[in-house]
Amino acid sequence: MTDELPEGWTRCRVEDLFCSFSGGTPSKDNRAYWGGKIPWLSSGDIKADRISVGSEFITQAGLGNSSSRLCRPGAVLIVVRSGILRHTLPVSVLAQQAAINQDIKCFDSGRDDLNSWFALALRAFSKDILALNREGTTVQSVKYDTLRHFQLPIPPLPEQRRIAEKLEKLLAEVEQCKGRMAKIPVLLKRFRQSVLAAACSGRLTADWRKDETYENNLPVSWKYLQLEKLLPPGGIFDGPFGSNLKTSDYRDSGVRVIRLENIGHLRFISEKETYVSQKKYQSLRKHTVGEGDIIFASFIDEEIRVCVLPELKTPAIAKADCFCLRPKPELVDRRYLTYQLASRESYDALFEDVHGATRPRINTTQLRKLDVRVCSLAEQQEIVHRVEALFALAGRIEERYQGANRQVDSLTQSILAKAFRGELVPTEAELAARDGRDYESAAQLLQRIDPSATKRSPRGASRRAKL
């Protein structure tokens, strides 16, 4: 936070203007405390700039027999204990009376305009506040004193209102932009699914094939084959189960272990690395996998996770529930087979056979019996070429989207920073000089407000709800 302020502005310590308190949680064991009419907010509810109710309600008895406190409409709620504080400071202005739990601090000056200004300031200086509470590399909580001792920059009241009005308009436009951009990943996912569907049904290469004759929704030159007919003996295997490979066997380096976390939908997730020692590897050599192998995740939920293994820096083995497939190269291109395995038709066929209530999965026997659509090798290679080109186009669009999204994310902070430097609208001092008139400075405003009266009679600290 800069030490320089525009003319007419002042700074005031938050505790000199605001009363503040935290809340609590009524006993979950007492049913008489829950299911009432009083909104009760926890840290997970503080997600929007303004908030009215959360997901839970308490009774008057729950409020009266706990440390939970009521906050009046217009009060500022700040999350002070949550994992989200590693990167975000959640702040909301309360739209209607509500109680809060112990992970939230309520700040209230008794003036809605000053409360709203404080909420904007917290958003503008959130990175500075989190930095003051960072221990090591993370922030787990925000110290109460950090908030109470925060030096709040305050402009003259007319200027404050102009800034708030301008911010409301600009930030609403930013949110609209974010909303429109949020549709791009969805559209790209649908595009990739459409490409995959066209590739696996023969429609993508209809012009190349010059054969529009179809039978049972399949080109006549195509046929269904069970996957096992495309595999040589030993062409599919699983990783080691049970006591053969335990978590205690993992090391920081050595031979790579390919786990379920590494298998995405048509992509290998390389960031999550696990290893075993060379000595342990000797007993697991039969599970070795390498570049070009098809790795298939046995757990099937929203989509099939399968990919071609890229070149790795070390030898590797597959873990349990990670199937390795090595098809006959004279019958099928591995990349083409991967597309077929990832298709919606394969998903529908395999999902009928999944077992397990919590984590539905299949086994290698079920996978062997899967019917796969097969065409000539030449057409397979043409399909791979076209799919890769279209996916590369989608990838370039996605990169541009991510770059634009980062810029939009930083735009909010840039606008807020400009507002608190007095650069967003003409200052009251500038307008007064232009019009040849006097104006009430922020320091004079605070003297007129008399914050001591607010501190003597804190509003919103009640335990009785007005329903």
N, C-alpha and C positions, 0 to 999 in steps of 0.2 A: 504494500500500500504506500503510495507516494505521500510525502509530508506536505506537499503544496496543495492548497485548495483554491478554487475560484473565489473571487471577491464576493463577500456576503455569506459565504459558507462558514460552518464551524464544525468542530468535532465534540462529541460527548460520549463518555463511557456508558455502555449499555446499562449497567447496574444503577446509574444515576437517573435513568429515564423509565426503566422497566422493572416491574415485579416479575419474579420467575419462580418456578417450582417444577418438580417432576411428579409422576404418578405412581401407580402400583397395580398389582393384580389381585383381585379377590380370589379366595380359595377355590380351586377347580373341583374340590371334593364336595363342596356345598352347592347343591343344585338350586337352592333358593337365591343364590347370588347371580345366577346367569339366566339369560333369556328374557330380560326385562325390556324396558323402553329407552334406556340410556345408552347411546352409542359409546362404545369403548374401543379406543384405538391403540394398536401396537405399532412397532417400527415398520412392519411390513405394509401397513396401510398408508404410510406417508409416501405417496408416489406422484401426486399432482401438485401444482402450484396452489390450488384451493381444494379443500377436502371437507366433506360433510359427515359421512358415516363410513365405518369400516365393515368388517365381516362379522363382528360380535357385538352383543348388547348385554348390559348388566342391569340388575335391579337396584332400587334405592338401598336395600339391605346390603347388597354387595359393595356399593359405594361407601356406605357408612361404616362398614366393618373391614375396610382395607385402607391402604395408603393411596388408593387411586384418588385423583382430584378432577374436578370439573374445570373446563376451560370455556370461556365465553366466546361467542362468535366474534371473529376479527383477530383473535389471538394468534401468535406465531408458534408453530410446533416444529421442533428440531430434533431429529434422531441423534442421540448421543452414544448409543451402543448398538452396533450391528456390523456384520461382515461387509455390508455395502460401503462402509466408511473407508474401505481400502481405496476407493476411487470416486465416491460421490457423497456429498453432504445433503441428505434429504431434508427439505424445508417446505412446509405448507402453511397457508393461512386458513384458519378454521372458518367454515361457512355457517356452522350451527353449533350449539352447545354440545360438548362431548367430554367424556372422561378419557384419561390417558394412562398408559402403564409406565413402568419404571425406566424404560429405554428411551423415553421422550422427555424433553424439557419444554415447558410452556413459558413464553415471554409475552408480557402484555403491558403496554404503556397506558392503556385506557383510551387511546386515540387510534381509530382505525387507519387514518392516513399515515401516522408514524409507524404503526405496526407493519403496514404494507411496505413502507420504505425500508424498514429493517429487514424484511424478508428478501427484498431485492438486493440489499447490500450483502446479505449472507450468500446469495447466489453469485454475486459479483466477486466476492473475496473467498469463495469456498476453498480454492486451492491453497490459499495462504493459511486458512484456519486448519485444514487437514495437515498441512506441513508442520504446523506448530505442535501437532499431536502425534506425529509419526515417530514410532519407536522401531528402529531398524529399518525395515522396508515396508512395513504395513501400519495401518491405523485401525485399531480395534474399538476405540472409543474417543469421544471428544470431551476434554476436561471442562468442567463447569466454569472454572475461572477463565478459560479461553473465551467463552461466550460472554460472561459478565463483564470482563475487562476489555472487550472489543471496542475500539474507538470508531463510533458510527459517524461517517461524514453526513452532514445535514445541510441542505440548501434552504434558502428562504421558501416559505410555504407555497407561493404561486409557482415558483420555479420547480419545486418538488412535484407539484401536480402536473405541470407540463411535461416533466420528464417521465412521470409514471404513465401518462396518457400516450406519449410517444413510444415508450417501451412496450406497452400493451399492444399497440398496433404492429410494431416491428417484430416482436417475439411471436405474435400470432401468425405473421407471415412466414417466419422461420418454421414454426410448427406445421403449417400447411405444406411447406416445401418438404419437410421431413416425411409427412404423410404420403405425399406423392412419390417420393423417392423410395419409401418402404415397399412400394408395389414392384419395384424393379427385380429384387431377388425372387419374388414369387413368379414373375413373368419369365425370368431366366430358367427357373426350375421347370416350368411348364414347357418352355422351348426345348430344353434338353430331353424331357420325357417324350415330347412329340417326335424329336429326331430319332430317339431310341426305338419308339414304336414303329416309325416308318422304316428304319433300318432292318428291324427284326421281322418285318412282315413282307419285305421285298418291294415296298412302295418307293423307297429311297433310290433304288437302282432300276426302276421300271424303264427309264429312257435308255440306260446302258444295256439292259437285257433285250430290249426291243421285242418283248413278249408280254402282251397284256392278258394272256389266257390264265385264268385263275380257277382253282378248284378247291372248294372248302376254305375260301379266303386265303389261299396260298398259291403262289405261282406254280404252274404245272412242273417246272423244272426243279422245284424245291421238294423236300421230303422231311418227314419227321423220323428221327432216330433217337433211341434211348441213349442217354449220355454214356453209359458203360460201353457202347459200341464204338465210341470215339476215343476210348482210353485203352492203352496197352495194359498187360498184367502189371499190377503195382502202380497204375497211373493215378490212383487216388488214395490218400492216406490221411490220418488224423494225427494230432500231436499227442504227447504223453499225458496220461491222466494220473490223478491221485498222488500216491507217494513217490512216483517217478520224478515229479517236478513240483516242488513246493516253493512257497514265497520265500522261505528262508534260504533257498538256493540262489536267489537273485544277487547279482553283483553290479558294481558301477561300470565295469568294462569286461570285455571277454568276447563270448559268442552271443550274437543278438538273438533274442526271443521274440518271435512275431506273435502278438497277442490280439485278442478281439478289438482292443482299443486302437490297433493300427489299421484295421480294415474298414474302409468307408465305401460308399456307393460309387464304384468306378474310380476310386482314388485310394492311394496308400497314405496313411497318416504317419509321417515319419517322426513327428516331434516327441512322441512318448516312447522312450527307449528303455529297454530292460535287457539284462545280460546274465549269462551263467559263466562259470569258470571253464577253462579248457578241460580240466579234469572231469567236470560234470558232463561236458559235451561228449566225451568219449563213450559214455553209456547211453547217449541219446542220438547218436549219429544217424540212425535210420530215419529220424524225423527232420533231416536237413532239407532246407529249401533254399532256392537261389533265384537269381534274376530270370525273369520270364515265366516263373511258375504262377499259376492262377491260385489265389488265396481266397477261400470262401468261408464266411462266418456262419456257423451253424445256427446261431440265434437269429430268428426272423421276426421283425416287428412291423414297422411301417414300410420298409423297403428291404430289398436284398443287398447285403454288403459283400461285394466281391471286387477284386482288383487284380491287376497284373503286378507282380512284385518287381520293383525297380532294382537297379544295381545297389548293393549295400557295401559299406566299408569293411565289414567283417563277415565271417561265416554266420549262418542263421539256422534256427530250428523253429518249427511251428509248435505253438502251445495247444493244449486240449481245446477242442471245439473250433479249431482253425483248420479247415480241410485244404489240402494241397492237391491240385489237379495238374496232370501233365498229359495233354491229349496227343494223339497221333498227328504229327505235322503234315502227313500226306493226306489227311482227311479234313482237318479243320485248322484255321488260323486261331491262335490263342486269344488275340484281341477280339476277333469276331465272336468266339465262344463266350468270352466275358460279357459282351453286350447281350447275347442271348440269355445268359444266366441272370443278368440284371434286369431283364425285361419284365413288364407287367404280367405277361402270360406265364412266365416261370414263377413269379411271385404267387399268382393265383393258384397254380398247380401245387406248389410246395406248401403254401399256407394251410391247405386242407389237411396236410399230414403232420403238422407240427404238434409237439406234445410238451407238456410242462405248463403249469398255471401261471407262474410268475415270470419265467423267461422262456417263451416258446421256441423250440429248436427242432432241428431235424438231424438224422444220422446219415452216414455215408451210404447205407443201403438205399434209403429213400432218394438220395441225390443221384445215385447210379441209375435209378429207374425213371428219372425225369426225361420227358420227351423234349427234344431240342430240334428247332427248325434248321435245316442244313441245305446249303446251295453249293455250287461249284467253288473251288478254291479261288478262281479268278474273280468271281463275283464277291466272295467274302473279302478279298483284299480291296476291291473297289468300295465296298461298304465301309471298311475300316478307314480308308482314305477320306471318304466323304464325311463320315461321322467325326473324325478327328478335326477336319477343317471347320465344320459347323460348331463343334465344341470349343475350338480355339477362338472362333468369333465370339461365342458367348463368354469365354474367359476374358477377352479383351474388354468387352462391355462391362463385365463384373469388376475388373480392375479400375475402370474409369468411374464406375459407380462408387466403389470404395473410397477413391480419392476425393470425389465430390462429397461423399458423406462425411468424411473427416473435415472438410472445409465447412460444411454446414454445422457440424458439431461445434467447431471453434467459433462460428459466427455469433452464437448466443453470448459467449464470454466476451467477444470483441465489442458487441453492442453494449453489454453491461459495463464493461470497462470504460467505454467512451462516455456513458451516462454519468459515471461517478468521477469523471474528470471534468465534468461540466461542458462537454463538447457536443452533446446530443441536441440540445435546444439553446436558444439565446439565454444567457444568464439574466437574472433579475437586475443585477447591477448594470449590465449593458442596456437593457430596456429602459431602466430608470434614467440613465445618463442621456439616452437618445430622446426620451420624452421630457427631460428637464424636471423630474419629480424625485421625491424621496421614496424610500422603500424600507420595509422591515427586514433587517438581516436575520439570519438563522439564530444568532446569539440573542437578539431581542425577542425572537419567537419563543425560545426556550425559557427565557425569564417570564414571559407572559403565561406560558403553559403552567409554570410552577410544578415541576415533577415531584416535589416532596409530597404534594397532596395525593398524587397517584400512589406513591409508596406507602403512605399512611393508610390508605383504603384500597388495597389491591383488589381489583375486580377479577372474577373468574377463579378464585381459589376456594370456592365453596364445595361442600360435600352434599349439598341438597340440590337436586335437579328441579328446574322449572319445566314441567311437562305440559 
